[in-house]
Amino acid sequence: MTRPTPLSLARRVRRTTVTAAVGLLALAGCAHPVISTQADGADIGSRGDVTVARSEADGRGVPPSSRSASPSAPDADRVSKPERAKRTGPKPSPSTTKSAPRTPRPTPSETKKPKPSPTATPSPTPSKEPTKSPTKKPSPSPTTPSPTPTTQPPKQQPPAGKRLASLHPFSSDSPANVAIGSGAKYGSTSEPRYKGLVSAVPTINSTSWSIAVAYAKSSDPLATLKDTKSGKSYKIHIPRNARTTKGSDGHLSIIQPDGRTAHELYAATKISDTEWTSTRVVETDLFSDGLKDGARASSISHLIGLIRTHEVAERKIPHVLALGLPDESLKNGWVWPARSEDTSNNKYSGTVPMGSLFAIPPDVDVTKLGLTPEGLALAHALQDYGAYVLVRAGTAALFAEPTVDQPAIERMKSDYQKKLFELLRPVTNNSAKTPGGGGTPRQAPAPPPSAS
């Protein structure tokens, strides 16, 4: 047996010491690697001394079998003592520093949530705008006027020296336009016709029991108008807002766009914008004398003697007037210019024949009667042209368009009732040969009619 040398003995002692130290450390639970003390590094790299380290997951109670050799052990001897001190102790700080950045990450995601909230604020804004526009639309609806009984008259001016037939109809020599002459004779207050006249109550009819006038345009509906008595039909323009006067008479005169033709209706009824009926329809030429026919008891045009809207406004009535009287005033039989009288339910019991002429005598100064301007216009008309009895009525009525200014016509009516009616006298020599009594007329003949 070979005796060991002192050098070999020293090496064995060193190995034993290291082995014992490793065992003791493992039993003590220390996580630090154990590195042998070297005198020089000549033999360390060649022998591959093993450094044992405790597991980082959990070093307590781990059996030796779970221990593994660290591949970084050869570098352990090269680390300085300060670095060894840093690595030796298990520090929880690295785990907290790694987990800390994860906690603020939800914070940015929460800040993104309010972003959709601004999108909700614009939505109420457009909802307010539509609510304003509908509220403004109904505001014009109260400004829309209710339909007038008839359309308004044309505003065009006739050629020089002429007059519009639609506003002032019939020929210059028609009894409708011939003034009282210088040869006229007047009956006294004892004359039978005067007594029959003054027994009635005077008034002026406008909205009811009068004559409505509609002025048609070529743009108005082309309607079928049927005469229910004769069965004849007409195709004429009728304005949509054309209305008859109130009362059972239902009078309406429709002037066509040609400005010359009128259709006179009695007891007219509107079926629709394109269909009308009437128990009597008369087609009238406004350039004629107006005596051929008419939709009233005297069988002459019901436009003769009608007070027109513009005449009241201008306070000038340059034609004769129509006068209605009740049964108690009327007498059977007619005189010129009347062509007939009421043929149904005729209960005449008075002294005034249909067609009689009444006027204010020329010796009356109507300017000194204290009349209103409208009353004075009526006084001049009654004195210059007179009034023909042309229809049966419940009163001693004059007739005006329904569209006339009502306060103005009321002033005229008041003067007629209180001051003018009692001044009327019958013209006893009026005839077809001596219209207005003959002689020099009080007013010059009217200019010829014109369609436009």
C-alpha positions as CSV (number, residue, x, y, z in Angstrom):
1,M,0.0,0.0,0.0
2,T,1.2,3.4,-1.0
3,R,1.5,5.9,1.7
4,P,-0.2,9.2,0.9
5,T,1.8,12.2,0.5
6,P,1.3,15.3,2.5
7,L,-0.1,17.1,-0.5
8,S,-2.7,14.4,-1.2
9,L,-3.6,14.4,2.5
10,A,-4.2,18.1,2.4
11,R,-6.5,17.8,-0.6
12,R,-8.6,15.0,1.0
13,V,-9.0,17.1,4.1
14,R,-10.2,20.0,2.0
15,R,-12.8,17.8,0.2
16,T,-14.1,16.5,3.4
17,T,-14.4,19.9,4.8
18,V,-16.3,21.2,1.8
19,T,-18.6,18.2,1.8
20,A,-19.4,18.6,5.5
21,A,-20.0,22.3,5.0
22,V,-22.5,21.6,2.2
23,G,-24.3,19.2,4.3
24,L,-24.6,21.6,7.2
25,L,-25.8,24.4,5.0
26,A,-28.4,22.2,3.4
27,L,-29.7,21.2,6.8
28,A,-29.8,24.8,7.9
29,G,-32.0,25.8,4.9
30,C,-29.6,28.4,3.5
31,A,-30.1,29.5,-0.2
32,H,-26.7,30.8,-0.7
33,P,-24.3,28.9,-2.9
34,V,-21.3,27.5,-1.2
35,I,-18.0,28.1,-3.0
36,S,-14.8,26.5,-1.8
37,T,-11.9,28.7,-0.8
38,Q,-9.0,28.4,-3.3
39,A,-5.4,29.0,-3.0
40,D,-5.2,29.4,-6.6
41,G,-7.5,28.7,-9.5
42,A,-5.4,26.1,-11.3
43,D,-7.4,23.1,-10.4
44,I,-10.9,24.6,-10.1
45,G,-11.7,24.8,-13.8
46,S,-10.2,21.4,-14.5
47,R,-12.1,19.5,-11.8
48,G,-15.5,21.2,-12.2
49,D,-16.3,21.6,-8.6
50,V,-20.1,21.6,-8.1
51,T,-21.9,24.5,-6.4
52,V,-25.1,23.5,-4.8
53,A,-28.1,26.0,-4.5
54,R,-31.5,25.8,-2.9
55,S,-34.6,25.9,-5.2
56,E,-36.1,29.5,-5.6
57,A,-39.7,28.3,-5.6
58,D,-39.6,27.1,-1.9
59,G,-36.5,26.1,0.0
60,R,-38.1,25.0,3.2
61,G,-38.7,21.3,3.6
62,V,-37.5,20.4,0.1
63,P,-35.7,17.1,0.0
64,P,-32.2,16.8,-1.4
65,S,-33.6,15.0,-4.5
66,S,-35.3,18.3,-5.6
67,R,-32.0,20.1,-5.6
68,S,-30.4,20.7,-8.9
69,A,-27.0,21.9,-10.0
70,S,-26.9,25.5,-11.2
71,P,-25.4,25.8,-14.6
72,S,-24.1,29.2,-13.6
73,A,-22.0,27.8,-10.8
74,P,-18.7,28.1,-12.7
75,D,-19.3,32.0,-12.8
76,A,-20.0,32.2,-9.1
77,D,-16.3,32.2,-8.1
78,R,-15.7,35.2,-10.3
79,V,-18.3,37.4,-8.6
80,S,-17.0,39.8,-6.0
81,K,-18.1,39.8,-2.4
82,P,-20.4,42.8,-2.8
83,E,-22.2,41.2,-5.7
84,R,-22.4,38.0,-3.7
85,A,-24.1,39.9,-0.9
86,K,-26.7,41.1,-3.3
87,R,-27.5,37.7,-4.7
88,T,-27.4,35.8,-1.5
89,G,-30.5,37.1,0.2
90,P,-34.0,36.3,-1.2
91,K,-35.6,39.8,-1.8
92,P,-39.3,40.1,-2.4
93,S,-38.9,43.5,-4.0
94,P,-38.3,42.1,-7.5
95,S,-41.7,40.3,-7.4
96,T,-43.4,43.5,-6.2
97,T,-41.7,45.7,-8.9
98,K,-42.8,43.3,-11.6
99,S,-46.4,43.1,-10.4
100,A,-46.7,46.9,-9.8
101,P,-46.8,48.0,-13.4
102,R,-49.8,45.7,-13.9
103,T,-52.0,47.5,-11.4
104,P,-52.1,50.9,-13.3
105,R,-53.0,49.2,-16.6
106,P,-56.8,49.1,-15.9
107,T,-56.7,52.8,-15.2
108,P,-56.2,53.9,-18.9
109,S,-59.0,51.6,-20.0
110,E,-61.4,53.3,-17.6
111,T,-60.5,56.7,-18.9
112,K,-61.6,55.6,-22.4
113,K,-65.1,54.8,-21.1
114,P,-66.3,58.5,-20.9
115,K,-65.5,59.0,-24.6
116,P,-68.9,57.7,-25.8
117,S,-70.7,60.1,-23.5
118,P,-70.2,63.2,-25.7
119,T,-71.9,61.4,-28.6
120,A,-75.1,61.3,-26.5
121,T,-75.2,65.1,-26.0
122,P,-75.6,66.1,-29.7
123,S,-78.7,63.8,-30.1
124,P,-81.1,66.2,-28.2
125,T,-80.0,69.1,-30.2
126,P,-81.4,68.0,-33.6
127,S,-84.6,66.9,-31.8
128,K,-85.4,70.5,-30.9
129,E,-85.1,71.9,-34.4
130,P,-87.9,69.9,-35.9
131,T,-90.2,70.9,-33.0
132,K,-89.8,74.6,-33.9
133,S,-90.6,74.2,-37.6
134,P,-94.0,72.6,-37.1
135,T,-95.0,75.2,-34.5
136,K,-94.5,78.0,-37.0
137,K,-96.5,76.3,-39.8
138,P,-100.0,76.7,-38.1
139,S,-99.3,80.5,-37.6
140,P,-100.3,81.4,-41.2
141,S,-103.5,79.2,-41.1
142,P,-105.4,82.0,-38.9
143,T,-104.4,84.6,-41.5
144,T,-106.3,82.6,-44.2
145,P,-109.6,84.5,-44.8
146,S,-112.9,82.8,-44.9
147,P,-114.5,82.6,-48.4
148,T,-116.4,85.7,-49.3
149,P,-119.9,85.3,-50.8
150,T,-118.6,86.3,-54.3
151,T,-115.3,87.0,-56.0
152,Q,-114.0,90.6,-56.2
153,P,-114.7,92.7,-59.3
154,P,-112.0,93.3,-61.9
155,K,-109.6,96.2,-61.3
156,Q,-108.7,97.0,-64.9
157,Q,-109.7,100.4,-66.3
158,P,-111.8,100.5,-69.5
159,P,-110.6,102.4,-72.6
160,A,-111.1,106.1,-72.6
161,G,-114.7,107.1,-73.1
162,K,-116.0,103.6,-72.2
163,R,-117.1,101.7,-69.1
164,L,-116.7,98.1,-68.0
165,A,-119.9,96.2,-68.7
166,S,-119.0,93.8,-65.8
167,L,-119.3,96.7,-63.3
168,H,-121.8,98.9,-65.1
169,P,-123.8,96.8,-67.6
170,F,-126.1,97.4,-70.5
171,S,-126.4,99.8,-73.4
172,S,-126.4,103.6,-73.0
173,D,-130.1,103.8,-74.2
174,S,-131.2,101.0,-71.8
175,P,-133.8,102.1,-69.3
176,A,-131.2,100.9,-66.8
177,N,-129.0,103.9,-67.8
178,V,-131.4,106.6,-69.0
179,A,-131.8,109.5,-66.5
180,I,-135.0,111.2,-65.5
181,G,-135.9,113.8,-68.2
182,S,-137.0,117.3,-68.0
183,G,-140.5,116.2,-69.2
184,A,-141.1,113.9,-66.3
185,K,-144.4,114.3,-64.4
186,Y,-144.7,113.3,-60.7
187,G,-147.8,112.1,-58.9
188,S,-148.9,113.7,-55.7
189,T,-149.1,112.1,-52.2
190,S,-152.8,111.3,-53.0
191,E,-151.9,109.3,-56.0
192,P,-152.7,105.5,-55.5
193,R,-149.2,104.4,-56.4
194,Y,-147.7,106.7,-53.7
195,K,-150.1,105.3,-51.1
196,G,-149.1,101.7,-52.1
197,L,-145.4,102.6,-51.8
198,V,-145.4,104.4,-48.4
199,S,-147.5,101.6,-46.8
200,A,-144.3,99.4,-46.9
201,V,-141.3,99.5,-44.6
202,P,-138.1,100.8,-46.3
203,T,-134.8,99.0,-46.1
204,I,-131.7,98.0,-48.2
205,N,-131.0,94.3,-48.6
206,S,-127.4,93.2,-49.1
207,T,-126.3,89.8,-47.5
208,S,-129.9,88.4,-47.7
209,W,-132.6,88.6,-50.3
210,S,-130.3,90.5,-52.7
211,I,-128.2,89.7,-55.8
212,A,-124.7,88.2,-55.5
213,V,-122.2,88.7,-58.3
214,A,-119.3,86.3,-59.1
215,Y,-116.5,87.5,-61.5
216,A,-115.2,84.4,-63.2
217,K,-111.7,84.0,-64.7
218,S,-110.5,81.6,-67.3
219,S,-108.5,79.8,-64.6
220,D,-111.7,79.0,-62.6
221,P,-113.3,75.6,-62.9
222,L,-115.3,74.8,-66.0
223,A,-118.6,73.7,-64.3
224,T,-121.8,72.2,-65.6
225,L,-124.8,74.4,-64.7
226,K,-128.2,72.7,-65.1
227,D,-131.5,74.4,-65.3
228,T,-133.7,71.9,-63.4
229,K,-136.9,73.4,-64.8
230,S,-136.0,73.5,-68.5
231,G,-133.5,70.7,-68.4
232,K,-131.0,72.7,-70.3
233,S,-127.3,72.6,-69.3
234,Y,-124.5,75.1,-69.6
235,K,-120.7,74.8,-69.5
236,I,-119.4,77.9,-67.8
237,H,-116.6,79.1,-65.5
238,I,-117.6,79.4,-61.9
239,P,-115.3,80.6,-59.2
240,R,-114.8,78.1,-56.3
241,N,-115.8,80.7,-53.7
242,A,-119.0,81.9,-55.5
243,R,-121.9,82.1,-53.1
244,T,-125.6,82.8,-53.5
245,T,-127.3,85.3,-51.3
246,K,-129.0,84.1,-48.1
247,G,-132.7,83.4,-48.3
248,S,-134.8,81.1,-50.4
249,D,-134.3,83.2,-53.6
250,G,-130.6,82.1,-53.8
251,H,-129.8,84.7,-56.4
252,L,-126.4,84.7,-58.2
253,S,-125.1,86.3,-61.3
254,I,-121.9,84.8,-62.8
255,I,-120.0,87.1,-65.2
256,Q,-117.8,85.1,-67.6
257,P,-114.2,85.8,-68.4
258,D,-115.2,87.5,-71.6
259,G,-116.5,90.4,-69.5
260,R,-119.7,90.5,-71.5
261,T,-121.7,87.4,-70.7
262,A,-123.6,86.8,-67.5
263,H,-125.6,83.8,-66.3
264,E,-128.3,84.8,-63.9
265,L,-129.4,82.1,-61.4
266,Y,-132.5,81.8,-59.2
267,A,-132.6,79.2,-56.3
268,A,-129.1,78.1,-57.2
269,T,-127.4,75.2,-55.5
270,K,-123.7,74.3,-55.6
271,I,-123.2,70.5,-55.8
272,S,-119.4,70.7,-56.3
273,D,-116.8,73.0,-57.8
274,T,-117.7,71.6,-61.2
275,E,-121.5,71.1,-60.8
276,W,-124.3,73.6,-60.1
277,T,-128.1,73.5,-60.4
278,S,-130.7,76.3,-60.6
279,T,-134.4,76.4,-61.0
280,R,-134.0,79.2,-63.5
281,V,-131.0,80.1,-65.6
282,V,-130.9,83.2,-67.9
283,E,-127.9,84.0,-70.2
284,T,-127.6,87.8,-70.4
285,D,-125.6,89.9,-72.8
286,L,-124.2,92.8,-70.8
287,F,-124.0,95.0,-73.9
288,S,-127.8,94.7,-74.5
289,D,-130.6,96.7,-72.9
290,G,-131.1,93.9,-70.3
291,L,-134.8,93.6,-71.1
292,K,-134.8,90.3,-73.0
293,D,-135.2,88.2,-69.9
294,G,-134.0,87.9,-66.3
295,A,-134.2,85.6,-63.2
296,R,-136.7,87.8,-61.3
297,A,-140.5,88.4,-61.3
298,S,-140.4,91.3,-63.8
299,S,-138.4,89.0,-66.3
300,I,-135.7,91.6,-66.9
301,S,-132.1,91.2,-65.8
302,H,-131.6,91.2,-62.1
303,L,-128.4,93.2,-62.6
304,I,-130.5,96.3,-63.5
305,G,-130.7,98.6,-60.5
306,L,-128.2,96.6,-58.3
307,I,-126.1,98.8,-56.0
308,R,-122.5,97.6,-56.6
309,T,-119.7,97.4,-54.1
310,H,-117.4,99.9,-55.9
311,E,-120.3,102.4,-56.2
312,V,-120.8,102.6,-52.4
313,A,-117.0,103.0,-52.0
314,E,-116.9,105.7,-54.6
315,R,-120.2,107.3,-53.4
316,K,-121.5,107.4,-56.9
317,I,-124.4,105.4,-58.4
318,P,-124.8,106.3,-62.1
319,H,-127.9,104.3,-63.0
320,V,-131.4,103.5,-62.0
321,L,-132.2,101.4,-58.9
322,A,-134.3,98.3,-58.4
323,L,-137.1,98.4,-55.9
324,G,-139.0,95.6,-54.3
325,L,-142.5,95.8,-52.7
326,P,-144.6,93.4,-50.7
327,D,-147.9,91.8,-51.9
328,E,-149.9,94.5,-50.0
329,S,-148.3,97.2,-52.2
330,L,-148.3,95.4,-55.6
331,K,-151.1,95.4,-58.1
332,N,-151.9,92.8,-60.7
333,G,-150.7,93.7,-64.2
334,W,-147.3,95.2,-65.2
335,V,-146.0,98.2,-67.0
336,W,-142.9,98.9,-69.1
337,P,-140.1,98.0,-68.6
338,A,-141.4,95.0,-66.7
339,R,-142.3,92.0,-68.9
340,S,-144.1,89.9,-66.3
341,E,-145.0,89.5,-62.6
342,D,-145.0,86.7,-60.1
343,T,-147.0,83.8,-61.5
344,S,-147.1,81.4,-58.5
345,N,-148.8,82.2,-55.2
346,N,-149.6,85.7,-56.4
347,K,-151.3,87.5,-53.6
348,Y,-151.0,91.1,-54.9
349,S,-153.6,93.3,-53.2
350,G,-152.1,96.8,-53.6
351,T,-152.0,99.7,-56.0
352,V,-148.5,99.6,-57.6
353,P,-148.0,97.7,-60.9
354,M,-144.7,95.9,-61.5
355,G,-142.4,98.2,-63.5
356,S,-143.6,101.5,-61.9
357,L,-141.0,104.2,-61.6
358,F,-140.5,106.4,-58.5
359,A,-138.1,109.3,-58.1
360,I,-137.4,112.4,-55.9
361,P,-138.8,115.5,-57.6
362,P,-136.2,118.0,-58.9
363,D,-137.4,120.8,-56.6
364,V,-136.0,118.9,-53.6
365,D,-132.5,120.1,-52.6
366,V,-131.0,116.9,-51.4
367,T,-127.8,118.6,-50.3
368,K,-129.6,120.3,-47.4
369,L,-131.1,117.1,-45.9
370,G,-128.2,116.5,-43.6
371,L,-127.3,113.2,-45.2
372,T,-124.2,111.1,-44.8
373,P,-121.9,110.8,-47.9
374,E,-123.4,107.4,-48.7
375,G,-126.9,108.8,-48.1
376,L,-126.2,111.7,-50.4
377,A,-125.0,109.4,-53.2
378,L,-128.2,107.5,-52.9
379,A,-130.3,110.7,-52.9
380,H,-128.6,111.8,-56.2
381,A,-129.3,108.4,-57.8
382,L,-133.0,108.5,-56.7
383,Q,-133.4,112.1,-58.0
384,D,-131.4,111.7,-61.3
385,Y,-132.4,108.1,-62.3
386,G,-135.2,106.9,-60.0
387,A,-136.1,103.4,-58.9
388,Y,-138.1,100.8,-60.9
389,V,-140.3,98.3,-59.1
390,L,-138.9,95.0,-60.5
391,V,-139.5,92.3,-57.8
392,R,-141.7,91.3,-55.0
393,A,-140.2,91.7,-51.5
394,G,-141.3,91.7,-47.9
395,T,-140.4,95.4,-47.6
396,A,-139.8,98.5,-49.8
397,A,-136.3,97.2,-50.4
398,L,-133.4,98.4,-52.5
399,F,-130.7,95.9,-53.3
400,A,-126.9,95.9,-52.9
401,E,-124.1,93.4,-53.5
402,P,-123.3,91.2,-50.5
403,T,-119.6,92.3,-50.8
404,V,-120.5,95.9,-50.1
405,D,-118.9,97.6,-47.1
406,Q,-121.5,96.9,-44.3
407,P,-121.0,100.0,-42.2
408,A,-121.2,102.2,-45.3
409,I,-124.4,100.4,-46.5
410,E,-125.9,100.8,-43.0
411,R,-125.4,104.6,-43.2
412,M,-127.0,104.6,-46.6
413,K,-129.9,102.5,-45.3
414,S,-130.5,104.8,-42.3
415,D,-130.8,107.9,-44.6
416,Y,-133.0,106.0,-46.9
417,Q,-135.4,105.0,-44.1
418,K,-135.5,108.3,-42.2
419,K,-135.2,111.0,-44.9
420,L,-135.4,109.8,-48.5
421,F,-138.1,107.2,-48.7
422,E,-140.9,109.6,-48.0
423,L,-139.7,112.0,-50.7
424,L,-140.3,109.5,-53.5
425,R,-143.0,110.2,-56.0
426,P,-144.4,108.1,-58.9
427,V,-143.3,109.2,-62.4
428,T,-146.7,109.0,-64.2
429,N,-145.5,109.5,-67.8
430,N,-142.7,106.9,-68.0
431,S,-142.9,104.6,-71.0
432,A,-140.9,103.0,-73.7
433,K,-141.3,106.0,-75.9
434,T,-140.6,108.5,-73.1
435,P,-138.2,106.8,-70.8
436,G,-137.8,108.7,-67.6
437,G,-140.6,111.0,-68.6
438,G,-138.8,112.3,-71.8
439,G,-137.2,115.6,-72.4
440,T,-133.6,116.5,-71.5
441,P,-132.1,113.9,-69.2
442,R,-130.7,115.1,-65.8
443,Q,-127.5,113.2,-66.5
444,A,-125.7,112.7,-69.8
445,P,-126.0,109.3,-71.4
446,A,-123.5,106.7,-70.1
447,P,-120.5,105.9,-72.3
448,P,-120.8,102.7,-74.3
449,P,-119.9,99.4,-72.5
450,S,-116.6,97.6,-72.9
451,A,-115.6,94.1,-72.1
452,S,-112.1,95.1,-70.8
